[in-house]
Amino acid sequence: MVSNNKKAIIYFHQENNKINGTLFYCAEYFLELRKHLMPTEINFYIINLNDKDQKIIEEVFRDKYKLEINFIQIKVTQLRGLNLDKILVLDINTLMKIKDFYRGNIIAFSNKEHSIKQKNIVFYGSYHYQNYKHECILKLGLDTHRDVSKGHLTFISCPNKRLADNWNPELKKDYIFKNLNIPHIGLFDKIDLIIYIHVGLDTNNRIIIEAFYHNKEIIIQESTNIKDSVQERYNDCLKGNLNKYLLNKNDLMVQSMVKDTHE
């Protein structure tokens, strides 16, 4: 295949999970790739997005990032016509939705177990529940986050609303509970403590890294025996290894996207 130097990050929008960790990872990898490619060489496409949800995402991005993030709405059937040389996909859900509509080179982060076997896809990952060829952890582009102020509230991060509601109910007025679909605007300006209730497999626990980066205290409350990256990330940061999780040009997926080869 002849390279046409057109590359993209692709994300498949989920109406029942409008704003999630994968979307933020996509935004941050896009901003990082924009540093190393010509503006005409890299785009950020969101599939299955409607105008109403686009406005929500734009508001969340403006709140979170210093830089403007331009993304483009497309339908999955338009992928083939974009004539892309290589794409980056950071979740298996998106990959499953697009793999039959795009036959070019794909760099894919294997965020969960899968059975996909296609020669045009190279998988990256590091944890035991992932299938991958190259070892690489998913990193956060925190240098693109805007500065935050000192808050006084406590944020309860828990996908299970029942467990969250049972956490110190007498102090609810001082707590902010996680919205399961759309995040709080200005969250890190409002809080000084995060209580992360670990209730199941969490492949997107970005808030642990963000807490250390923004100097917010975080407490891990274990409510499961599932082993994922939660404790590993937390312990690494406690030991002063925050930089391990910060995105830069040395990230293997970034390097692979910048190169014209595919291996």
Stockholm file with secondary structure:
# STOCKHOLM 1.0

chainA/1-263         MVSNNKKAIIYFHQENNKINGTLFYCAEYFLELRKHLMPTEINFYIINLNDKDQKIIEEVFRDKYKLEINFIQIKVTQLRGLNLDKILVLDINTLMKIKDFYRGNIIAFSNKEHSIKQKNIVFYGSYHYQNYKHECILKLGLDTHRDVSKGHLTFISCPNKRLADNWNPELKKDYIFKNLNIPHIGLFDKIDLIIYIHVGLDTNNRIIIEAFYHNKEIIIQESTNIKDSVQERYNDCLKGNLNKYLLNKNDLMVQSMVKDTHE
#=GR chainA/1-263 SS CCCCCCEEEEEECCGGGCSCHHHHHHHHHHHHHHHHSCGGGEEEEEETCCHHHHHHHHHHHHHHBSSCCCCEEECGGGTGGGCCSEEEECCHHHHHHHTTTCCSEEEEECCSCCCCCCTTEEEEECSTTCCCSEECCCCBCGGGBCCCCCCCEEEEECSCHHHHHTSSGGGGGGEEECCSSSCCTTHHHHEEEEEEEECSCCSCCHHHHHHHHTTCEEEEEECCCCCSSHHHHHHHHHTTCGGGGBCCTTCHHHHHHHSSCCC
#=GC SS_cons         CCCCCCEEEEEECCGGGCSCHHHHHHHHHHHHHHHHSCGGGEEEEEETCCHHHHHHHHHHHHHHBSSCCCCEEECGGGTGGGCCSEEEECCHHHHHHHTTTCCSEEEEECCSCCCCCCTTEEEEECSTTCCCSEECCCCBCGGGBCCCCCCCEEEEECSCHHHHHTSSGGGGGGEEECCSSSCCTTHHHHEEEEEEEECSCCSCCHHHHHHHHTTCEEEEEECCCCCSSHHHHHHHHHTTCGGGGBCCTTCHHHHHHHSSCCC
//
